């Protein structure tokens, strides 16, 4: 029988961490973190690699505990008013092989109590990458529309992220896709729930979502000059 990667204990741990976000509590419960978050996430990353490479061989499933596909639970509080030391979500990003940061093209999984979703695309791409995406939308409007209006994609995914209030400089304010040209993020999300995530077949469901978003990902990845 196929085992599920994630259990309800993952969400219970994160819920308790929200109420006890301090080093003392975490130290006392680190065994739970290892058992219900870290080990299952690393196993999911390892098991997802063949699914990922069936979509694109240019994305990476990295099982390193530090610097790999799994996000660290420790927050960077250096420039934040919020000094709580731990994140209250678990997350994975299968990043493009050329990507050096979270801003690279990637397939993303977010697990938090009451907030479970798959994400695809580029979050906060730099100015040069964003410019290339905008130019590609103008040059290949038909290709962009085919990706973002595909019925399966539209049914499963919502386009998210921040946008400019005004049209970007150098682009026609009357362009038919002006709202897309105003985007500062190019991400799409597909909502799941805790029950789905804890089922044995969730890895297949996540792969199906990534596959459904593949034309969107291909357009964005190639737009920033990377192979898909």
NORFENQUI-V815398 format. One record per residue. N is the residue number from 1. RES is the residue in three letters. SS is DSSP state (H for helix, E for strand, - for the rest). BURIAL is b if it has 16 or more other ideal C-beta (glycine too) atoms within 10 Angstrom, else e. D_LAST is the distance of its C-alpha to the last C-alpha in Angstrom with 1 decimal. Layout:
[[N RES SS BURIAL D_LAST] [N RES SS BURIAL D_LAST]]
//
This chain:
[[1 UNK - e 34.2] [2 UNK - e 30.8] [3 UNK - e 31.3] [4 UNK - e 29.8] [5 UNK - b 27.9] [6 UNK - b 29.5] [7 UNK - b 33.1] [8 UNK H e 35.2] [9 UNK H e 36.5] [10 UNK H b 33.2] [11 UNK H b 34.0] [12 UNK H e 37.7] [13 UNK H b 37.1] [14 UNK H b 35.0] [15 UNK H e 37.7] [16 UNK H e 40.3] [17 UNK H b 38.4] [18 UNK H e 38.4] [19 UNK H e 42.2] [20 UNK - e 42.6] [21 UNK - b 40.0] [22 UNK - e 41.9] [23 UNK H e 41.8] [24 UNK H e 45.0] [25 UNK H e 43.7] [26 UNK H b 40.3] [27 UNK H e 42.1] [28 UNK H e 44.2] [29 UNK - e 41.3] [30 UNK H e 38.7] [31 UNK H e 39.1] [32 UNK H b 38.0] [33 UNK H b 34.9] [34 UNK H e 34.1] [35 UNK H e 34.8] [36 UNK H b 33.4] [37 UNK H b 30.4] [38 UNK H b 29.3] [39 UNK H e 29.6] [40 UNK H b 28.2] [41 UNK H b 25.1] [42 UNK H b 24.5] [43 UNK H e 25.1] [44 UNK H b 22.6] [45 UNK H b 19.9] [46 UNK H e 20.8] [47 UNK H e 21.1] [48 UNK H b 17.8] [49 UNK H b 15.7] [50 UNK H e 15.8] [51 UNK H b 15.0] [52 UNK H b 11.9] [53 UNK H e 10.7] [54 UNK H e 11.6] [55 UNK H b 9.0] [56 UNK - b 6.1] [57 UNK - e 7.6] [58 UNK - b 6.2] [59 UNK E b 8.5] [60 UNK - b 12.1] [61 UNK - b 15.3] [62 UNK - b 18.0] [63 UNK - e 21.6] [64 UNK - e 23.5] [65 UNK - e 26.1] [66 UNK - e 25.7] [67 UNK - e 22.6] [68 UNK - b 20.3] [69 UNK - b 18.5] [70 UNK E b 22.0] [71 UNK - b 23.5] [72 UNK - e 27.0] [73 UNK - b 29.9] [74 UNK E e 31.7] [75 UNK - e 31.7] [76 UNK - e 31.7] [77 UNK - e 35.0] [78 UNK - e 35.7] [79 UNK - e 35.2] [80 UNK - e 35.8] [81 UNK - e 39.1] [82 UNK - e 38.1] [83 UNK - e 39.1] [84 UNK - e 38.4] [85 UNK - e 36.8] [86 UNK E b 34.4] [87 UNK - b 31.6] [88 UNK - b 32.5] [89 UNK - b 29.1] [90 UNK E b 26.9] [91 UNK E b 23.1] [92 UNK E b 19.9] [93 UNK E b 16.5] [94 UNK E b 13.5] [95 UNK E b 12.0] [96 UNK E b 8.9] [97 UNK - e 10.2] [98 UNK - e 11.0] [99 UNK - b 12.8] [100 UNK - e 16.5] [101 UNK - e 17.8] [102 UNK - e 17.8] [103 UNK - e 16.6] [104 UNK - b 13.0] [105 UNK - b 10.3] [106 UNK E b 11.3] [107 UNK E b 12.9] [108 UNK E b 16.7] [109 UNK E b 19.9] [110 UNK E b 23.3] [111 UNK E b 26.6] [112 UNK E b 29.8] [113 UNK - b 33.1] [114 UNK - e 32.9] [115 UNK E e 29.3] [116 UNK E b 26.5] [117 UNK E b 23.1] [118 UNK E b 19.4] [119 UNK E b 17.4] [120 UNK E b 13.8] [121 UNK E b 12.6] [122 UNK E b 14.1] [123 UNK - b 17.7] [124 UNK - e 19.8] [125 UNK - b 17.3] [126 UNK - e 19.4] [127 UNK H e 21.1] [128 UNK H e 19.0] [129 UNK H b 15.7] [130 UNK H b 17.6] [131 UNK H b 19.0] [132 UNK H b 15.8] [133 UNK H b 14.8] [134 UNK H b 18.3] [135 UNK H e 18.3] [136 UNK H b 15.3] [137 UNK H b 17.1] [138 UNK H e 20.1] [139 UNK H e 18.7] [140 UNK - e 16.7] [141 UNK H e 18.9] [142 UNK H e 18.7] [143 UNK H b 15.0] [144 UNK H b 15.5] [145 UNK H e 18.5] [146 UNK H e 17.0] [147 UNK H b 14.5] [148 UNK H b 17.3] [149 UNK - e 20.2] [150 UNK - b 19.0] [151 UNK H e 22.1] [152 UNK H e 20.5] [153 UNK H b 18.4] [154 UNK H e 21.5] [155 UNK H e 23.7] [156 UNK H b 21.8] [157 UNK - b 20.4] [158 UNK E e 22.1] [159 UNK E b 20.6] [160 UNK E e 22.2] [161 UNK - b 22.9] [162 UNK - e 25.2] [163 UNK E e 25.7] [164 UNK - e 27.9] [165 UNK - e 31.3] [166 UNK - e 31.3] [167 UNK - e 28.8] [168 UNK - b 27.0] [169 UNK - e 28.8] [170 UNK - e 28.0] [171 UNK - b 26.7] [172 UNK - e 28.9] [173 UNK - e 30.5] [174 UNK - e 31.0] [175 UNK - b 27.3] [176 UNK - e 26.7] [177 UNK - b 23.7] [178 UNK H e 25.7] [179 UNK H e 25.3] [180 UNK H b 21.5] [181 UNK H b 22.0] [182 UNK - b 24.5] [183 UNK E b 22.1] [184 UNK - e 21.9] [185 UNK - b 19.5] [186 UNK E b 16.6] [187 UNK E b 16.9] [188 UNK E b 17.8] [189 UNK E b 20.0] [190 UNK E b 21.2] [191 UNK E e 24.7] [192 UNK E b 26.1] [193 UNK - e 29.5] [194 UNK H b 31.1] [195 UNK H e 32.4] [196 UNK H e 29.1] [197 UNK H b 27.6] [198 UNK - b 30.6] [199 UNK - e 30.3] [200 UNK - e 29.3] [201 UNK - e 26.5] [202 UNK H b 24.7] [203 UNK H b 21.8] [204 UNK H e 21.2] [205 UNK H e 21.7] [206 UNK H b 19.2] [207 UNK H b 16.6] [208 UNK H b 17.6] [209 UNK H b 17.2] [210 UNK H b 13.6] [211 UNK H e 12.9] [212 UNK H b 14.9] [213 UNK - b 12.9] [214 UNK H b 9.5] [215 UNK H b 10.0] [216 UNK H b 11.1] [217 UNK H b 8.4] [218 UNK H b 5.8] [219 UNK H b 8.7] [220 UNK H b 9.4] [221 UNK H b 6.4] [222 UNK H b 6.5] [223 UNK H b 10.2] [224 UNK - b 10.7] [225 UNK - e 9.5] [226 UNK - b 6.6] [227 UNK - e 3.8] [228 UNK - b 0.0]]
//
